[in-house]
Amino acid sequence: MSIPILNTKDAPTDAIERLIWLGGVMKQVHDELDPMWQQAYFDARFTGRLDQADSLGLHSHKRIMQYTRAENEKRGRQIRWGDRKG
């Protein structure tokens, strides 16, 4: 049995209000995790382990490349991988 990391005791009981609440929770989770995914995929790519990271199946290859490019941009385009957009 897994231990919940999200406290749902204050979630609305009405179905529509709960869906809205859950949507807000999901947005917050993405806002907090995306920078971590971005950095982790960048680090995997930088250390030559992007294929291994990709094989985990956590995100599509396209999304992984978006993460690595965004992190590279954030760092001032330090790395030139020779990718093409699109």
N, C-alpha and C positions, 0 to 999 in steps of 0.2 A: 504494500500500500504506500502510495506516495503522499508526502506531506505537502499540503497546499502552501504556496508562497503568496497567494493573493487573499486578502481579507475581504470576503463578500458579505459580511454581516450587515453592512449598511446599504447593500444593494436594494433598489426599489422592488417592491413586490408586484406592481403592475407590469404586465408583459411589455408594453411599449416603452414605458419609462426605463425598464430594465435593459431593453435593447439599446436605448440611447446611452445609458450608463455604461454598458459593456463596450459600445463603440468608443466611448471616451477612454476607457481603460485600455483598449487595444491601441488607440493612438498614442497614449502615454508610453505603453510598452515599446512600440516601434520607435518613438522619439528617443527613448533611453538606450535601446539596443542597437539601432542602426549605426551610431558612431563606433560601437564596439565591434560589430560585424565588419565594418569598413576597415578598421585598423588591423583586425586579425587577418582578413583576406589579403590586405596589402603586405603585411609581414610575411605571410605564407608565399606570396608571389615574389617578394624581394629575396627570400631565402631559397627560391627554386622549388618550392613545394606546392605550387598552385594546382598541379594535377591531382595531388593527394587531397588537397582541400576540396577541389571540385568533386572528387569521387565520393566524398562524404554524403553528397546529395542534399545538403541543407538548403541550397539555393540553386537556381538555374545558372548556367554558365554566363548568360547575358547579365544577370543580376550581380554575379561575382565580379565581372569585368567593370560594371558600373561602380561597385564599391571600391575596387582598386584604383580606378581612374579618379574618383572623387577624393580619395585619401591622398593621391599623388598631387592633385590640384591644391588641396588644403595645405600640403607641405611645400607649395611653390614650384610644382612640376620638377622635382629633383631627379626623377627617373625618366629616361626615354626608352620606352619599350617598343616603340614603332607600331603601336596599335593604330588602327583606323576606326573612326566612329562610323557606325552604321553598317 
